[in-house]
């Protein structure tokens, strides 16, 4: 079993954990609709980079 040679100081522990924080997702604004969406992802209404790439589902259509 591995045994450490000396105790790690709180400073060293903190420096190691400095990069463990969570980053907020990058958001973009669609130029056509003004919808806010995640970068490199299709907006909820089906637009990507100003063009419609998917047709949204009809709300009253039954799901299969």
N, C-alpha and C positions, 0 to 999 in steps of 0.2 A: 504494500500500500504506500502511496506517495505521501511524504510528510514534508511540509514546507520548512525551509531553513530559518526564516524569520517572519514575524508578523507583518502583514501589509498595513501601512498607515492609512488613516481616513483620507488623507490627501491623494494617495495613489489610487485608492478605491474610487474616489470621486472623479479622478481623471479618466479612469477606465469607463465609468458610467456616463461620461459627458456626451457620448454619441448615441446613447440608448433611448433618447426621447422620441416621441412620435411626431412626425411632420404633418402639417395640415395639407390636404390635397390641393393641388394647383387647379384653380378654376378659370374658365374662360367665358367670354360673352359671345354668343352667336351673332354674326353681323346681320343676318336676315331677320331673325325673330327677336333678338335681344335676350334670349333665354340664357341663363347661367348654367354651365355644365362642366364636368370634369374634362381636363385636357385629353385630347386624342380619343374621346368617346363621343358617341352619338348623343345629341340632346334628347330629352324626353319626348319632344314632338317630332323626332325623326330627321333632324337636320344635322349635317356635318360639314363644316367649313363653308357655310352659306348655301349648300345644296341639299335638297331632300334626297336621302339615301334609302329610307324605308318608309313605307306607308303606315301610318298609325292604325291600330285596330279600331273598328267601329265599337262604340260603347254598348250598343244594344245587340250586337251579334253574339250568338252563343259560342262559347269556347269549346274546342274539340279536344 
